[in-house]
Amino acid sequence: MAGPVLYGPAYSVYVRAARLALEEKGVAYRLVEFDILGDYELPAGYLARHPFGLVPAFEQEGFSLYETGAITRYVDEAFPGPPLQPAGTAARARMNQVIGIIDNYGYRPMVRTVFVERVMAPRRGQAPDEGRVASALGKAATCLAALEDLLGEKTFLTGEDISLADLHAAPMFAYFLQTPEGRDLMAGCPGLERWWAEVAARTSMEKTRSFLG
């Protein structure tokens, strides 16, 4: 069986989530990178892989797939290796809930706003938009508080074993924690600090680092 191919830049949080699933399962794969920062053009034919022009896209032996959640679930179910979805209806529902929280309430304030304004804007020689940062912090704080509550005393977000929920959240925290606001908010969430120490130390995180961290 030919190894899968993943399309998208290593610095994308969603590409990294898919890569983390592949790494945790021990699956050999090929990453086909292209840039999506600034003024860019998608590779020729990419819209046939992802009609919405987003990343990542996935292919294995003629089977094509897009949407990160679909890709990571496929990877978990199609390949041998440690399971990345918890057993039991309630635990799996919790996993899906956490993924929904981080997608709907975490990504935009934590990554698209705070990280972009604090880290990416200065790299481009631009001043951060302090109004955007301020408006995002309340939403980010609510997201972290919700995750802290759901984490409780568990090691990982859905139990004692790592799951797709952790792999979905980790790339976003990796960026958010590069900002002083992210570190300040995290300091008020001791459970998430403990969780992050566990996740950040995993080999899969080191193998999927990009030039943005």
N, C-alpha and C positions, 0 to 999 in steps of 0.2 A: 504494500500500500504506500503510495507516494505521500510524503509529508504535506501538511497544510501550508497554505500561503496566506499571510495577513498583509493587508494593504493599508498604509497610512503612516504618518510620521511618529517616530518613537516618543516625541515630546507630548503627543496628545494623551490626555488622561484616559480617554476611552480606548485608544490603541493599547496603552499600558495595561489597563484592566484585562483586556483579552490576552495580552502577552503573559501577564501574571498567571492566568488560568492555565495556559499552555506550559509554562515553566513549572508550576506546582504539580501538574500531571506528568511531567517528564517527557513532553512531546517535542520532538524535533520539528522545527518549522522554519519558514523563510519569511523575512519581513521585507516588503517592497515599500520603500519610503518615498515620499514626496512632500513638498512644503505646502503648508496651508496658512502661513503667516503673511501679513501684508498683502500686496497685490500678487496674486498667483493665478495660475491656470491649472485646472485638474488635468491629470494625464489623459492622453487620448484614449477613449473607450471606457474611462472610469465610470461614467454615468450608467453604463450597462451593468456595472457591478453594484452601484448604489445610486438609484435614480434621484435621490435627494442631495447627492454630492457631498455627503458627510463621511466621517471615518469612525471605525474601521470597516473594511469589507474583508470577507473570508472566502477561501476556496479550497476544496479538497477533492481531487479526482473528478472534476466536473460539477461538484455540488457547490453552489454559491450561496452565500448568506450575508446579510447585513443586519445591523442593530446589535449593540454590544451584549445586551442581555441574552439575546438568542444565540450569539456566538459562544459566550462563556458556558451556557447551559449545554450546548451541543458538545463543546470540548469535554465537559465533565462526563457526559453520558456516552460519548462515542469512543473514548480512549480509556485504556486501563490506567490504574494509578489510584492514589488516595481520593476518596469522594470529596467533592467540593460543595455538595448540597446536603444539609442535615437530613437525617431520617425523621419521619414523623410529620404529620400534617401541620401541627402548630409551629414546629421549628422551621419548616420550609416556608410557611406563611410569614413568619418573622423575618426570614432572610429576604423575601420579596418586599416586605414592608421597608426594611432598611435600605435596600437598593432604591426603592421609590423615594424615600426621604432624601437620600443624597443626590439623586437625579433632580428632583423637583424643587428642593429647598436649599441644597448645599452648593451645587455646582456653580450657579450663577453668582451668588454673593461671594463665595470663597475663592473661586478661580477666576471667573470672567470679570469680576470687579476688583476685589482686594488684591489678588495676586497680579493681575494685569496692571493695575494702577501703581502698586508699590514696587514691582520688580520689572515688568516689561516696559512700562512707560519710560523709566529712567534709562533703560538700555537703548531706547530709541532716541534719547536726548530730549524727552518730553517731561514736563512737570506732572506729577500725579494730580488727578482730579479729586481734591479732598472732599468735595460734596458727594461724589459717587461712593467713595470709601465710607464716609460717615453713614450714608443711607443703607449700605450693605451690611454694616456690622450688627445691627439688631437682628436681621434675618439669619446671619451666620451664627450668632449667639443662640438663637432659638433652635437652630439645627443641631448644634453641638449639645445643647441641653437635652434635646429629645434622644439623641444617640447615647448620651451618658446615662439617661434613665433606662433605656432599653438594654444597655450593656450590663448594668448592675455589677455583680461580682464575677461574671464570667470572664474567661480569658479572651475569647473572641466574641464578635457581635452576635453570633447565634449559638454559642456554646463553647465547649472546650477544644473544638477542632476548627481550624480555619475554614471559611466558606466563601462562596462568591460574594457575599455581602462585604466581607473584609477586603477582598480584592478589588471590588468596585469603589470602595471608599478610599483605600490607601493612596492612589495617585493624586486624589484631590487634596488630601491632608499633606502630602509631600510638598505640594505647592503652597498651600495656605500657611504652613508652618515656616516658610521662608520669610514671612512678613511679621513685623512686630505685633500687629494687631492679632494675627493668628496665634502667635505664641502667648500673648496675654490672655486671650479667651481660653486657650487650652489649659493654662495654669489653673483655671477655675474648674477644671473637669479632671479630677485625679484618676477616675476610671479610664477615661480616654487616653490620658498620659501613659498609664500602664499598658493599655491596649496598643498604643502607637509604638512603645518600646519593643513589644513582641513582634509586631508586624514589620517594623522598619529593619529589624535585624535578620529577616529571612533572606536566604540566598536569592530567591526570585526577585526581591526588590533590588538587590545589587545588580543582577543581570539585566534588568529592564530600565536602568537609569538612562537618562538622556542628557544633553548638554544643559538643559534647564533644571536638572536635579531629579 
